[in-house]
Amino acid sequence: MNIRKPRHRIPGPIPTGDSGLHWRWTSRYHEWLQFILFAGCYALLNYGYFKIPVDLFMNVIYHHGVVAVCADLINWVAPAEQVLAQHNHVLSAKADLEIVRGCDGAGVLFLMVSAIVVFPSTGYRKLVGLVLGVGLIYGLNLLRVSGLYFVVAYHNDWFLLIHTYLAPTLMVLAGCCYFAWWAFGAANKAHESA
């Protein structure tokens, strides 16, 4: 009886041609290119975000886009709070919540937008993903700010924990889950049409 030892192949390019090497090189190149485009898109969005003047943020964008909406939401849920929107502050007799740069969910939004932009999908799917994703992050941020108002008003000692750790982590998780859901659908549509 003749027992043969199994031949172990070392993973790598096929030695009798360069087609395997070419495929691996282009695949790795494509992955690095996607990563560089993602990082570049995120950096560009962040750069533009910090170029917006502070006065424009405080008196226009935050007031109309976050503070006034949150004040209306809080007054709708709890009319006894009698919350006012003043510049970048959500004010009441019980709390003064100041909205500053970074309290707008921009970091999570920029991560999600960058991921969708560089993901291989059709332009239409990307547009739908961006519109739904921006709406989701904006809505979650309004709920976060409104919730933080109640934390400041009734459990001020919890504010640092919730504002610094819990709420941002949940926002990032929500953004990641949304992107995974969207990407799975986008990848399935790409495979179906092929």
Secondary structure in CASP SS format (residue, H / E / C, confidence):
PFRMAT SS
TARGET T0000
AUTHOR 0000-0000-0000
METHOD secondary structure of the structure
MODEL  1
M C 1.00
N C 1.00
I C 1.00
R C 1.00
K C 1.00
P C 1.00
R C 1.00
H C 1.00
R C 1.00
I C 1.00
P C 1.00
G C 1.00
P C 1.00
I C 1.00
P C 1.00
T C 1.00
G C 1.00
D C 1.00
S H 1.00
G H 1.00
L H 1.00
H H 1.00
W H 1.00
R H 1.00
W H 1.00
T H 1.00
S H 1.00
R H 1.00
Y H 1.00
H H 1.00
E H 1.00
W H 1.00
L H 1.00
Q H 1.00
F H 1.00
I H 1.00
L H 1.00
F H 1.00
A H 1.00
G H 1.00
C H 1.00
Y H 1.00
A H 1.00
L H 1.00
L H 1.00
N H 1.00
Y H 1.00
G H 1.00
Y H 1.00
F H 1.00
K H 1.00
I C 1.00
P C 1.00
V H 1.00
D H 1.00
L H 1.00
F H 1.00
M H 1.00
N H 1.00
V H 1.00
I H 1.00
Y H 1.00
H H 1.00
H H 1.00
G H 1.00
V H 1.00
V H 1.00
A H 1.00
V H 1.00
C H 1.00
A H 1.00
D H 1.00
L H 1.00
I H 1.00
N H 1.00
W H 1.00
V H 1.00
A C 1.00
P H 1.00
A H 1.00
E H 1.00
Q C 1.00
V C 1.00
L E 1.00
A E 1.00
Q E 1.00
H C 1.00
N C 1.00
H E 1.00
V E 1.00
L E 1.00
S C 1.00
A C 1.00
K C 1.00
A C 1.00
D E 1.00
L E 1.00
E E 1.00
I C 1.00
V C 1.00
R C 1.00
G C 1.00
C C 1.00
D C 1.00
G C 1.00
A H 1.00
G H 1.00
V H 1.00
L H 1.00
F H 1.00
L H 1.00
M H 1.00
V H 1.00
S H 1.00
A H 1.00
I H 1.00
V H 1.00
V H 1.00
F C 1.00
P C 1.00
S C 1.00
T C 1.00
G H 1.00
Y H 1.00
R H 1.00
K H 1.00
L H 1.00
V H 1.00
G H 1.00
L H 1.00
V H 1.00
L H 1.00
G H 1.00
V H 1.00
G H 1.00
L H 1.00
I H 1.00
Y H 1.00
G H 1.00
L H 1.00
N H 1.00
L H 1.00
L H 1.00
R H 1.00
V H 1.00
S H 1.00
G H 1.00
L H 1.00
Y H 1.00
F H 1.00
V H 1.00
V H 1.00
A H 1.00
Y H 1.00
H C 1.00
N H 1.00
D H 1.00
W H 1.00
F H 1.00
L H 1.00
L H 1.00
I H 1.00
H H 1.00
T H 1.00
Y H 1.00
L H 1.00
A H 1.00
P H 1.00
T H 1.00
L H 1.00
M H 1.00
V H 1.00
L H 1.00
A H 1.00
G H 1.00
C H 1.00
C H 1.00
Y H 1.00
F H 1.00
A H 1.00
W H 1.00
W H 1.00
A H 1.00
F H 1.00
G H 1.00
A H 1.00
A H 1.00
N H 1.00
K H 1.00
A H 1.00
H H 1.00
E H 1.00
S H 1.00
A C 1.00
END
